């Protein structure tokens, strides 16, 4: 607790993903006061073709998405 999931379109290198996960864990530690030994971060990569399904299932019209993307069309990112 807590466990954070990064869902992203494939492309970032493994080193970039690891650095992002590390920084997210550090931020959760600082802002929520959770010891880093209790924080886990995973990454799920998707193709562009799969992203519409991810957006529709996990982002679109979800109250728990606290930072909304700047697009409403996951096919064109407009």
BAFI-183119 format. One record per residue (C-alpha): residue in one letter; z, x, y. Coordinates in pm, whole numbers, m for minus. Layout:
<r><r>a</r><z>Z</z><x>X</x><y>Y</y></r>
...
END
This chain:
<r><r>x</r><z>0</z><x>0</x><y>0</y></r>
<r><r>x</r><z>m203</z><x>m14</x><y>207</y></r>
<r><r>x</r><z>m543</z><x>30</x><y>45</y></r>
<r><r>x</r><z>m843</z><x>50</x><y>279</y></r>
<r><r>x</r><z>m1201</z><x>m5</x><y>165</y></r>
<r><r>x</r><z>m1495</z><x>137</x><y>358</y></r>
<r><r>x</r><z>m1813</z><x>m56</x><y>281</y></r>
<r><r>x</r><z>m2119</z><x>124</x><y>416</y></r>
<r><r>x</r><z>m2490</z><x>162</x><y>375</y></r>
<r><r>x</r><z>m2566</z><x>479</x><y>181</y></r>
<r><r>x</r><z>m2644</z><x>781</x><y>390</y></r>
<r><r>x</r><z>m2335</z><x>970</x><y>503</y></r>
<r><r>x</r><z>m2270</z><x>1288</x><y>307</y></r>
<r><r>x</r><z>m1972</z><x>1313</x><y>72</y></r>
<r><r>x</r><z>m1806</z><x>1544</x><y>327</y></r>
<r><r>x</r><z>m1855</z><x>1287</x><y>605</y></r>
<r><r>x</r><z>m1714</z><x>1009</x><y>389</y></r>
<r><r>x</r><z>m1414</z><x>1222</x><y>292</y></r>
<r><r>x</r><z>m1345</z><x>1311</x><y>656</y></r>
<r><r>x</r><z>m1371</z><x>945</x><y>763</y></r>
<r><r>x</r><z>m1131</z><x>842</x><y>486</y></r>
<r><r>x</r><z>m887</z><x>1118</x><y>583</y></r>
<r><r>x</r><z>m891</z><x>1020</x><y>950</y></r>
<r><r>x</r><z>m849</z><x>650</x><y>870</y></r>
<r><r>x</r><z>m545</z><x>732</x><y>654</y></r>
<r><r>x</r><z>m399</z><x>938</x><y>940</y></r>
<r><r>x</r><z>m452</z><x>653</x><y>1187</y></r>
<r><r>x</r><z>m288</z><x>401</x><y>953</y></r>
<r><r>x</r><z>4</z><x>641</x><y>918</y></r>
<r><r>x</r><z>42</z><x>676</x><y>1295</y></r>
<r><r>x</r><z>m16</z><x>315</x><y>1400</y></r>
<r><r>x</r><z>147</z><x>127</x><y>1113</y></r>
<r><r>x</r><z>414</z><x>378</x><y>1020</y></r>
<r><r>x</r><z>305</z><x>393</x><y>658</y></r>
<r><r>x</r><z>366</z><x>729</x><y>488</y></r>
<r><r>x</r><z>38</z><x>892</x><y>388</y></r>
<r><r>x</r><z>155</z><x>919</x><y>27</y></r>
<r><r>x</r><z>130</z><x>538</x><y>9</y></r>
<r><r>x</r><z>m216</z><x>509</x><y>169</y></r>
<r><r>x</r><z>m537</z><x>501</x><y>m33</y></r>
<r><r>x</r><z>m894</z><x>478</x><y>93</y></r>
<r><r>x</r><z>m1203</z><x>406</x><y>m114</y></r>
<r><r>x</r><z>m1573</z><x>400</x><y>m25</y></r>
<r><r>x</r><z>m1835</z><x>157</x><y>m152</y></r>
<r><r>x</r><z>m2194</z><x>246</x><y>m70</y></r>
<r><r>x</r><z>m2477</z><x>m8</x><y>m62</y></r>
<r><r>x</r><z>m2852</z><x>1</x><y>m8</y></r>
<r><r>x</r><z>m3011</z><x>m167</x><y>295</y></r>
<r><r>x</r><z>m3129</z><x>m443</x><y>60</y></r>
<r><r>x</r><z>m2775</z><x>m507</x><y>m61</y></r>
<r><r>x</r><z>m2619</z><x>m508</x><y>286</y></r>
<r><r>x</r><z>m2705</z><x>m870</x><y>367</y></r>
<r><r>x</r><z>m2496</z><x>m982</x><y>69</y></r>
<r><r>x</r><z>m2206</z><x>m758</x><y>176</y></r>
<r><r>x</r><z>m2225</z><x>m890</x><y>532</y></r>
<r><r>x</r><z>m2238</z><x>m1253</x><y>421</y></r>
<r><r>x</r><z>m1951</z><x>m1216</x><y>174</y></r>
<r><r>x</r><z>m1712</z><x>m991</x><y>363</y></r>
<r><r>x</r><z>m1797</z><x>m1003</x><y>735</y></r>
<r><r>x</r><z>m1973</z><x>m1319</x><y>851</y></r>
<r><r>x</r><z>m1732</z><x>m1585</x><y>978</y></r>
<r><r>x</r><z>m1426</z><x>m1406</x><y>834</y></r>
<r><r>x</r><z>m1104</z><x>m1437</x><y>1033</y></r>
<r><r>x</r><z>m968</z><x>m1115</x><y>883</y></r>
<r><r>x</r><z>m1250</z><x>m904</x><y>1034</y></r>
<r><r>x</r><z>m1064</z><x>m781</x><y>1341</y></r>
<r><r>x</r><z>m1347</z><x>m563</x><y>1474</y></r>
<r><r>x</r><z>m1670</z><x>m762</x><y>1469</y></r>
<r><r>x</r><z>m2007</z><x>m587</x><y>1444</y></r>
<r><r>x</r><z>m2247</z><x>m601</x><y>1736</y></r>
<r><r>x</r><z>m2511</z><x>m781</x><y>1530</y></r>
<r><r>x</r><z>m2544</z><x>m1115</x><y>1356</y></r>
<r><r>x</r><z>m2858</z><x>m1047</x><y>1152</y></r>
<r><r>x</r><z>m2788</z><x>m797</x><y>874</y></r>
<r><r>x</r><z>m3162</z><x>m756</x><y>805</y></r>
<r><r>x</r><z>m3251</z><x>m628</x><y>1153</y></r>
<r><r>x</r><z>m2906</z><x>m536</x><y>1290</y></r>
<r><r>x</r><z>m2983</z><x>m745</x><y>1599</y></r>
END
